[in-house]
Amino acid sequence: MHNSASNLLKIKKEIELKQLNKENQTEIVAVTKKFNLAQITPLIQIGHTNFGENKVQEAINKWSDIKKQNHKIKLHMIGKLQTNKVKYVIPLFDYIHSLDSLKLAEKISSEQKKINKELKIFIQVNIGDETQKSGIKVDDVKNFYLKCTNDLKLNIVGLMCIPPISKNVGLYFGKMLELKNLTGLKELSMGMSADYLEAIRYESSFVRIGSKIFGPRA
């Protein structure tokens, strides 16, 4: 078995052991940025369906044909999304994890209407209130969520964060869980290669893992 496939199966097993009594298992989004099809195909062959990309053009080149052949694959946009790229994202992707402004929400809404397709969307929360990171401020999340759903009719399924690099990352994941309960949303997208097991303790629905599956990026 190819390394990437065996790595993925190990991580799945690890997550399952942590969630023996949970009804909802955490899904792994395999982050394929900068990895080629030779590295990705072994995962598809063992039935993995959730894949994440950060760059729109790279995703189009890599996934357009595969998604036509395999309708089970779900593609997740996890990188920062510029409004001028939205028209390319809507046809190809199934999820957006990085909704971080009203301007972007309005653009997604108008582009979805044009092709009559509804993506599942996560609001990106700036959970550590960091100036260098995008995302909605914690205090604004509930109002932003209501505006997106009521006015723009977006299918907001949950909240996403990239917490500050911290020894106590659970503090931020705990805040995200509180926000999820406050908004009544069902999903959380949080946890990456270094901290996914901690994220699972706080009910993360999707963990975004790249290097732990595929090895270091070139």
C-alpha positions as CSV (number, residue, x, y, z in Angstrom):
1,M,0.0,0.0,0.0
2,H,1.2,3.5,-0.8
3,N,2.5,5.5,2.1
4,S,-0.1,8.2,1.8
5,A,-2.9,5.6,2.0
6,S,-1.4,3.8,5.0
7,N,-0.8,7.1,6.8
8,L,-4.5,8.1,6.2
9,L,-5.7,4.7,7.6
10,K,-3.5,5.1,10.7
11,I,-5.0,8.6,11.4
12,K,-8.5,7.3,10.8
13,K,-7.9,4.5,13.3
14,E,-6.5,6.9,15.8
15,I,-9.6,9.2,15.5
16,E,-12.0,6.2,15.7
17,L,-10.4,5.1,19.0
18,K,-10.9,8.6,20.4
19,Q,-14.5,8.5,19.4
20,L,-15.7,5.1,20.4
21,N,-18.9,6.4,22.0
22,K,-19.6,9.2,19.5
23,E,-22.4,9.0,17.0
24,N,-20.8,11.4,14.5
25,Q,-17.3,10.5,13.4
26,T,-14.9,13.3,12.4
27,E,-14.2,13.5,8.7
28,I,-10.7,13.9,7.4
29,V,-10.1,16.5,4.7
30,A,-6.9,15.4,3.0
31,V,-5.2,18.7,2.1
32,T,-3.6,18.1,-1.4
33,K,-2.1,21.5,-2.0
34,K,1.2,21.1,-3.9
35,F,0.8,17.3,-4.0
36,N,0.4,15.6,-7.4
37,L,-2.1,12.9,-8.6
38,A,0.4,10.1,-8.1
39,Q,0.3,10.9,-4.4
40,I,-3.5,11.5,-4.3
41,T,-4.7,8.6,-6.3
42,P,-3.9,5.9,-3.6
43,L,-6.4,7.7,-1.3
44,I,-9.1,7.7,-3.9
45,Q,-8.4,4.0,-4.5
46,I,-9.1,3.2,-0.9
47,G,-12.4,5.1,-1.0
48,H,-11.4,8.4,0.6
49,T,-13.7,11.2,-0.7
50,N,-12.9,14.5,1.2
51,F,-10.1,16.6,-0.3
52,G,-9.0,20.2,0.4
53,E,-7.3,22.7,-1.8
54,N,-6.0,26.2,-1.1
55,K,-5.4,27.6,-4.6
56,V,-8.2,27.8,-7.1
57,Q,-6.1,27.4,-10.3
58,E,-4.3,24.4,-8.9
59,A,-7.6,22.8,-8.0
60,I,-9.1,23.3,-11.4
61,N,-6.0,21.8,-13.1
62,K,-5.9,18.8,-10.7
63,W,-9.5,18.0,-10.0
64,S,-11.8,18.9,-13.0
65,D,-11.4,15.5,-14.7
66,I,-11.3,13.4,-11.6
67,K,-14.6,14.9,-10.3
68,K,-16.3,14.2,-13.6
69,Q,-15.3,10.5,-13.3
70,N,-15.9,10.2,-9.5
71,H,-19.1,11.9,-8.3
72,K,-18.4,10.8,-4.7
73,I,-15.5,13.1,-4.3
74,K,-16.2,16.2,-2.2
75,L,-13.8,19.1,-2.8
76,H,-13.2,21.6,0.0
77,M,-11.9,25.2,-0.5
78,I,-9.9,25.8,2.6
79,G,-7.6,28.7,1.5
80,K,-8.3,32.4,1.5
81,L,-10.8,33.1,-1.3
82,Q,-10.8,36.3,-3.3
83,T,-14.1,37.5,-4.7
84,N,-12.7,37.4,-8.3
85,K,-12.2,33.7,-8.0
86,V,-15.6,32.8,-6.7
87,K,-17.1,32.1,-10.2
88,Y,-14.5,29.3,-10.7
89,V,-15.0,27.8,-7.2
90,I,-18.8,27.4,-7.3
91,P,-18.9,24.8,-10.2
92,L,-16.0,22.7,-9.0
93,F,-16.1,22.7,-5.2
94,D,-18.7,21.3,-2.7
95,Y,-17.6,23.2,0.5
96,I,-16.0,26.6,1.3
97,H,-14.3,26.7,4.7
98,S,-13.1,30.3,4.4
99,L,-16.0,32.7,4.3
100,D,-14.4,35.7,6.0
101,S,-16.3,38.9,4.9
102,L,-19.7,40.2,3.9
103,K,-18.3,41.1,0.4
104,L,-17.3,37.5,-0.2
105,A,-20.7,36.3,1.1
106,E,-22.5,38.5,-1.3
107,K,-20.4,37.3,-4.2
108,I,-20.9,33.6,-3.4
109,S,-24.6,34.2,-3.1
110,S,-24.8,35.9,-6.6
111,E,-22.6,33.3,-8.3
112,Q,-24.5,30.4,-6.8
113,K,-27.8,31.7,-8.2
114,K,-26.3,31.9,-11.7
115,I,-25.7,28.2,-11.9
116,N,-28.3,27.1,-9.4
117,K,-25.8,25.3,-7.1
118,E,-25.6,25.5,-3.3
119,L,-22.3,24.9,-1.6
120,K,-21.9,24.0,2.1
121,I,-20.1,26.9,3.8
122,F,-18.2,27.5,7.0
123,I,-17.7,31.0,8.4
124,Q,-14.0,31.6,9.2
125,V,-13.7,32.9,12.8
126,N,-10.6,34.9,13.8
127,I,-10.6,33.1,17.1
128,G,-7.4,34.5,18.4
129,D,-8.2,38.1,17.3
130,E,-4.9,38.2,15.3
131,T,-4.4,41.1,13.0
132,Q,-2.5,39.0,10.4
133,K,-5.4,36.5,10.0
134,S,-8.7,37.0,8.3
135,G,-12.0,35.9,9.7
136,I,-15.0,37.3,11.5
137,K,-14.5,38.7,15.0
138,V,-15.9,36.5,17.7
139,D,-18.4,39.1,18.8
140,D,-19.7,39.5,15.3
141,V,-20.2,35.9,14.4
142,K,-23.9,35.5,15.3
143,N,-25.0,38.6,13.4
144,F,-22.9,37.7,10.4
145,Y,-24.3,34.2,10.4
146,L,-27.9,35.5,10.5
147,K,-27.2,38.0,7.7
148,C,-25.7,35.2,5.5
149,T,-28.6,32.9,6.1
150,N,-31.6,35.3,6.2
151,D,-30.5,37.9,3.6
152,L,-28.2,36.0,1.3
153,K,-29.8,32.5,1.7
154,L,-26.4,30.9,2.0
155,N,-26.2,27.3,3.4
156,I,-24.0,28.0,6.4
157,V,-23.2,24.6,8.0
158,G,-20.6,25.6,10.6
159,L,-17.6,27.5,11.8
160,M,-13.9,27.2,10.9
161,C,-10.8,28.5,12.6
162,I,-7.0,28.5,12.4
163,P,-6.0,29.1,16.0
164,P,-2.8,30.9,17.1
165,I,0.2,28.7,17.5
166,S,-0.1,27.9,21.2
167,K,0.6,25.3,23.8
168,N,-2.9,25.7,25.0
169,V,-4.7,25.3,21.6
170,G,-7.7,23.7,23.5
171,L,-8.6,27.1,24.8
172,Y,-9.4,28.3,21.3
173,F,-11.1,25.1,20.3
174,G,-13.2,25.4,23.4
175,K,-14.3,28.9,22.4
176,M,-15.2,27.6,19.0
177,L,-17.4,24.9,20.5
178,E,-19.2,27.6,22.6
179,L,-19.7,29.7,19.4
180,K,-21.1,26.7,17.6
181,N,-23.6,26.2,20.4
182,L,-24.5,29.9,20.5
183,T,-25.3,30.0,16.8
184,G,-27.0,26.6,16.8
185,L,-24.7,25.4,13.9
186,K,-23.9,21.7,13.6
187,E,-20.3,21.6,12.2
188,L,-16.8,22.7,13.2
189,S,-13.8,22.7,10.8
190,M,-10.7,22.8,13.0
191,G,-7.6,20.9,13.7
192,M,-4.6,20.3,11.3
193,S,-1.7,17.9,11.3
194,A,-0.2,19.2,14.6
195,D,-3.4,19.5,16.6
196,Y,-6.2,17.4,15.1
197,L,-6.5,15.0,18.1
198,E,-7.0,18.0,20.4
199,A,-9.7,19.4,18.0
200,I,-11.6,16.2,18.2
201,R,-11.9,16.6,21.9
202,Y,-13.9,19.7,21.1
203,E,-16.3,18.1,18.6
204,S,-14.5,19.1,15.4
205,S,-16.5,17.7,12.4
206,F,-13.7,18.1,9.8
207,V,-10.0,18.0,10.4
208,R,-7.7,19.4,7.6
209,I,-4.6,17.2,7.3
210,G,-1.9,17.4,4.7
211,S,1.7,16.7,5.7
212,K,0.8,14.0,8.2
213,I,-0.8,12.1,5.3
214,F,1.5,13.0,2.4
215,G,4.8,14.0,4.0
216,P,6.5,17.4,3.7
217,R,5.6,19.6,0.8
218,A,8.2,20.3,-1.8
